[in-house]
Amino acid sequence: MTSVQPRSAALTGPGRPPGGSEQKKAAIVAAALKLFFADGFDRTSVDAIADQAGVSKRTIYNHYGDKESLFLSVIGDTYAAMIKATWQIMDAHLAAVTDVEADLTAFALDLARTMINKPERAALIRLMVTEAPHFPQLRSVQMRPLTITDGLASRLARLGEQGVLDVPDPQQAASHLFSLTMGQVNNRSLFGAMPVADADVERMVTGGVRAFLRAYRPA
């Protein structure tokens, strides 16, 4: 794609955000996400982002260089924040497992409830699927070294070492657990785009954990 060359433009929005560079950058990120989610990459202009953020176009170019770099940066950072939130949920429930079924269920329920109540998650996934053919770099966002599956695999491996589970392939076990729990919830909710009753979420997660344990409890 051809990079957009920086040009100065007068502010037409509600005015500059208060504070210095970090506040302006935060305003740019919020505006870019809102517009990219609503209109996609092609239909979102730097002018519109600048207007929404209350900054000049030159400020955007100074921070990001061009629209393509801004897009990849905000998508990558938003995806990374989702991974971080998931790791925090893992730590809250799986750092010290005392009852494997209860703790895995509590983890999966907390994760499912958190994720389906984040409308930006559904918007992010839709945007990434739509733009992936035009941005091969998005694959590197999805395959970053510390993924959600990696985090869960390390915790399941620890349970295997303790003899609580039989997990010869922790990565595969993590994928199975996600498929049996979050996979069901994602399919039912269209990744959070459609509401799902909490009782249904609990039923899917509880059944998924029980199915997982039938496969992975030591004989």
Number of C-alpha atoms within 10 A of each C-alpha: 6 7 10 12 10 15 9 10 14 12 17 15 15 11 13 18 16 11 8 9 12 10 13 21 18 13 20 26 22 15 19 26 21 17 18 21 19 13 13 18 18 10 11 17 16 20 17 17 26 25 22 21 26 21 25 25 22 18 18 23 19 11 14 16 16 18 22 16 14 20 18 17 15 17 22 17 13 17 17 18 12 15 17 15 15 22 20 13 18 22 15 14 18 21 12 12 14 11 10 17 15 13 19 23 21 21 19 25 22 18 19 24 17 14 21 23 16 14 13 17 18 20 18 18 17 16 18 20 10 13 15 12 11 11 14 10 12 17 12 10 18 15 10 12 9 13 17 22 18 16 17 23 21 14 19 24 21 17 19 19 12 10 12 18 19 20 22 11 12 21 17 13 21 23 16 18 25 21 15 21 27 24 19 18 26 19 11 17 17 16 25 24 18 14 12 17 9 12 9 12 22 20 14 19 28 21 15 23 23 17 15 21 17 11 14 17 14 12 7
